[in-house]
Amino acid sequence: MKDVDDIPALMADIGRRARSAAEVLAMAAPETKVKALEAAADAVWDRREEIMAANEADLAHGRDKGLSDAMMDRLTLSEDRIAGVVEGLRAVAAQEDPVGSVMAEWDMDSGLHIRRVRTPLGVIGVIYESRPNVTADAGALCLKSGNAVILRGGSESFHSSQAIHACLVAGLEAAGLPADAIQLVPTRERAAVQEMLTMTNTIDVIVPRGGKGLVALVQREARVPVFAHLEGIVHIYIDKEADPQKALDVVLNAKTRRTGICGAAECLLIHRDALDTVGQGVVRALLDREVEVRADETLQAIAGTQAATEEDWGREYLDSVIAARVVEDIDAAIAHIRRYGSQHTDCIITEDDAAAARFFARLDSAIMMRNASTQFADGGEFGMGAEIGIATGKLHARGPVGAMQLTSFKYLVEGDGTVRR
């Protein structure tokens, strides 16, 4: 890795080049952006052996650091996962271009014709940890939405991100777009993150994608606007009218399919009336899958569970661990989620339409689900091709942030010598 002595100068230069590239990209034709994304997808697949070799260097670094199995899983790039990256790039390429699309259009009695149209945000800074595929997802979505992007990946995925970034640059060059439209910060130094947070003249919005510590740092110290991607403290509530098979299938998938992603279930709430009919079977099935169940006093009667502490409620494990407790009714479940949740994704399992409607109305998480695995909390699964993150705030973008969410809007007002009286 190249030593960088003057981080402020490095970041200022990256910012200036990104701003210049953004001006070009905002006017790029839709077919030019498609060409760049398709060429990038081809490059990723053609260079998959190089990418996996770079990833192996990151995995070795991760093993030396003692990363957990879940974190190592997030870091790993197999050929199948690289195929997924390629598929994501092609899916974004195939989407309708959001830039310039008319959101609303109307005429006024004054004679004015008004259109509200989508426009790029400008330059987006993305700060992320561990998952190298974010390099491709973020780069693709920013390109599609006409934004330049400055990527600062985690130190764990340093080599993998560089290899993927090189493919994105190859795509830009193949389409005749400026290579500076997608830049990767070329250092592991944390000072680069601090610089990004204050680059108000060149970065329009920061998107943090990582753990609680990273997001808290960004929200506390950023002078640039932030799309917050908070913890995925994901709850599943098994209602008294839950279907036993659906409950079993959904909970097991939500917890065990991939434990290290933000859509993985972290807390299980069981209606007291469903304990004997559904709840105990689900808890035992989790234990059979070698999930550590940290249970309240009632559920501790099930052999193999461990006693939960207050710290287990409202905790994102990102591992084969789940907190579990019995609640008296749906309102108690709602109260628990309001207190301990992160407004990311929450799920109810029930055949009762009224219960589902109550759950949906009284909670305000970015994603609310019924009878479906929370592992679907993903932009790709929502038809967005990819996502830059799950925004848990309430302003501008919320839920999966795709290309459309990376635009703002402007008003185009036309008259015919029209004057105001």
N, C-alpha and C positions, 0 to 999 in steps of 0.2 A: 504494500500500500504506500502510495506517495505521501510523504510528510507535507503538511500544509502549515506554514508558519504564521500566516496572517489570515485568520479565519474571517474577520470583518471584511477585509478586502476581497477575499474569495467569494463570500456571499453577496457582497454588493455587485460584483461583476456578474454573478449568476442571475441576480435580480434584474440588472439592466438588460441582459441578453434575453431573459424571459419576457420582459415588457415589450421589447422590440418584436420578438417572435409572436407575441399575442396579437399585435396589430395586424400582422400578416394572416394569422390563423383565423381571426374574426371574419375575414373576408374570403376565406378559402371556399371553393365550390364543394358542395356535398360529395360529388364523385371523386374529388381529389382526396378528401379525408377517407373515403371508402378504400381507395387505392392504397393509401398509406397503411391502413389497418390490415388489409388483406396481405400486403407485402410483409408486414410485421409478423402476422400469423405464419406465413410461409417460412420466415427466417427462424422463428422459434422452433418449428418442427424440424427444419433442416439442421439446426444447431443443437438439437436436444442432447446429444452426447456431451457437448461442451457445457451445456447448462447443468447436466447431472454431475459432471466432474467438478464444476464450481460448487454445486450444492454439497458434494461430499466433503469439500474443504470446510464448508460452514457446519456440517454435521459433526465433523471432528472437533471443531472449535466448541460446538455446543456440548459435546460429551466431556471435553476438558473442563467446561464451566459447570458441569453437573446439572444441566437442564433436565426438567422432569420429562417423563415419557410423553405427556400430552404436549409439552412445548416442542419436543423433538418431532412429534407427529406434525405439528403446524409448520415446522421448518422443512420437512422432507418433500422433495420433488421426485416422484417416480415417473416413469414414462407415461403412465395413465394420467397422472396429475398434469404433466406437461401437455398431454392431449386435451385436458380440460382447459388449460390456459389458451391453447389454440382455438378451441371451440368458443371460449368467451370472447376472444378478439373478433372472430368471425360474426358472432351474434351481435356485438356492438356495431360492427360495420354494416350489418343488414338492417339495423334500426332506422326509422325515419329520422332525418336530421332535424334537431329541434331549433336550430338557429334560423331566425326570420319567420318561424311559424306564427300564424295569427291566433292569438289567444281569445280576442274579442274584437268586434267591429260594430260601429254604430254611427248614425247620423244625428246631428243636433238641429233644432229649429233655426239656430243661427246660421246654418249653412255649412257648418264644419263636418267633415268626415273624419272619424277617429278610429285608429287601429292600435291595439296593444299587441306588440310582437316580442318574441323571445330574443334575447341578446346575450352573448357570453358575459361571464363575470369578469374575465381578464386573465389574471395570473392566480393560480391556486397552489398553495403549499400543502403537501401531504406528508405528515410525520407518522410513521408506522413502525410496528415491532414484529419481528420474527417471520411473518408470512411473506415469502418472496413473490407469491402470485399477485400480491397487492400492487407490485411494480407494474405488471401488465394491466390489471384492472383499472388502476387509477390513471395510468398513461392513456389507455384507450378511451375512457370516459371523458377525460379532459379534452382530448383531441376531437372526439365526436361533437362535443358541445362548444368547440371553438375557443377553448381556453389553453393557454400555456400552463405548464405545471412544473413545479420544483419538488422532486421526490427526495425525502430523507428517510431511507430505510433503517431498520434496526441493525445494530452491530452483528447480531447473530446471523443475519441473512446477507451480509455485505457482498460476498462473492456471487451468490445466486442472483441478487438484484442487479449487479453489474452486467452479468451475462444476459439477463432478460432485457435490461435497458438497451444494450447494444442492438438487440433485434428491433426494438421500437425505433431507434435512430435510423436503422437500415430502412425501415418502412417509410419514415419521413423523407429520407433522401430519395427513395425510389419514386415518391410522388412529387418531388420538387418542393417540399415544404421545409422550412428552416429546422435544422437539427436542434436548435435551442428551444424548440417548442416543448420538448420533454427532456428535462435535465435531472440528473441524479447527483446529489451532493457527494463528492468523491472523498469523504473522510468519515471516520467513526467518531471524531471529536464531538462531544456534546455541546461545545461552544457554538457549533453550527446551528443547533436547534434554538439556542438562545437568540442568535442573530435573526433567524427566520421570524421569530415571534415579534420582532420590532421593525420589520421591513415594511412599514406602512406606505412607503412611496412606490414599492414595486410588487407587493403581494396584496391581493384583494381579499382573500379568505384563507384561513388555515383549517385543515381537516386532520384532527388527531385520531389515529386508529391504533389502539393498544390498551394496556392495562390502566387501572385506576390512577396509578402514580403519574403516568404520562399525561393522561387527560387532565388531571388536577393541576399539573405543572403548566400545561398550555392555557387552561382557563384562568389560572392565577396570574400569569406573567405576560400573556399575549396582549399586544396593542393592536394587532390585526384582528378583525372579526373572526369568530370561530364557529364551525359546525361541530357541535359536541357529539362524540360517540362514546357514551359512558359504558359502564360495565353491563354485561348481560346477566343480570340477576334474574333468571328466567324461572317463573313459577308455573306449575301445573296443578290445577285443582280438580280432584275427582269428586264430582257431585254425587248426591244420593241416587240420582237417576242415570248414572253412568252405565254404559254397556260394558260388561266385564272384558270381552275380547278386545274391544276398541281401547279400553283403558290400558290393558296389558301391552298391546302393540305400540300405542303412542308413547307411553312412558319409557318403555325399553329403547325405542328408537331415539327418542328425544335425549336420553341420557347417554346411551352407549355407542351410537353410530360413530360420532367423533366427539370426544369429551372436551377437546381444546378449542372449540369454536364458540363464538358469542351467543349462538342460538341453542347451545346445550342446556338442558334443564338442570337447575341447581337446587330447587326446593320443591318438594311434593307435599301438597295439602290434601287431606282426605276427610270428607264429611263423615261424621261419627256414624251415621246410619249406613255408610258404605264400607265401614271397616271390615266387617265379617264377610260381606258378599264379594267385595272387590279388593279392598285395600290391602289386606294381609297377603293375598296372592301376588299382588304387584310388588310389595316389599320383598317377599321371598324370591320372586323372580329376579329382582335387582341383585339380591345377595348371591343368587346362583350365577349371575353374570360377573361376580367378583367386584360389584360396586359396594363401596363402604357407605352404609346407611347410618347417618347420625340422627337419632330418633328422639322424639319427646318421650315423656314418661310412659304414656299409653303404648306406644309402638315398641318400647324397649322389652315388652313381653315376648316379642318375636326373637327367637334365638339367632345370634349373629349380628344384631344391631349394636351400635355404640351410642352412648349417651350424648345428646346434643348439648352444647353450651349456648349462651346468649350470642356469642360471636358467630355461631353457625347460621343464624338467621340474617339474611342480607349479605351473604358471602358468595362471591364468584370463585368456584373451585377450579374450573378448567381442568378437571381431573376426574377419575372414577370415584367420585364422592358426591353424595346428595344428602341434603337435610330433609327431614320428613316429620310432619306433625299432624295430629288429628284436630279438626276444627268442628265447632258445634253446628255451623250452618254456612250457607253461602256468604252471608254478611260478615261472618268472622273471617272467612277466607279473603274477602275483599279488604277488610281492615288490615289483615296481615300483609297483603301485597302493597297496600298504600304505605304502610310503615317501612317495610323492608325492601321493596322493589326498586328498580332503577328506570322504570318506564321504557324498557326495551321491548320485551316480548312476554306475554302471559297467556295461558291457555286454560280453558275449561273443557272437561270431558263430561258430557251430559246428553241425554236424549230429550230433555225438557227445554222447549223453546223459550219459555218464560225465564227460566234460570239463565240460559245463555244470553238473552236480551238484557237481563239485570247485570250480569257480569260485564258485558260489553259497554253498557251505559255508565256504570259506576266506576269503572277504571279507565285510565287515559294513557295507557302505554302506547308507544308508537305502533306496535303490531299486537293485535288481539286475535286469538285463534280459538276455534272450537273443533274438538275431535280430530286434530291434526298435529303431527309432530312439530315441535318448535324448531327443529333443524331446517324447516322450510323458511326460516327467517333469513332470507338471502335474496339479494337483488336478482341473481340468475334465476332462481326459482319463481320470482315474481314477473319474469318475462323481460327483465331489464338487460339481459346479457351478462352484466356484471354489476358490481356496486363499488363505490368508493368507501362505504361504511354504512352503518345504521345510525342515523341521527336521532338522538333522544330528546333534543330540545324542541321548542314549539314555534320557532321563527324560521321562516323561509323554507327550509327543507326538513322533512321528518320521515322516519322510517328509512328504507333502503334509498340511498342517494345514487341515482343513475345519471345519465347524460342530461335528461330534461331538468332534473333538480339542480344541475350545475349551471343553469342559466338564470338571468334576471329578466326584466322586460323594460321596454321603453314605449312611449306613445308617439305614433306618427299621425300628425294632424294636418289635414289638407283643406284649403278653402279656395275661393275663386274671387280674390280681391275682397275677402270677407273682413269687415271691421266690426268692432264691438260698440254697441250704442249704450 
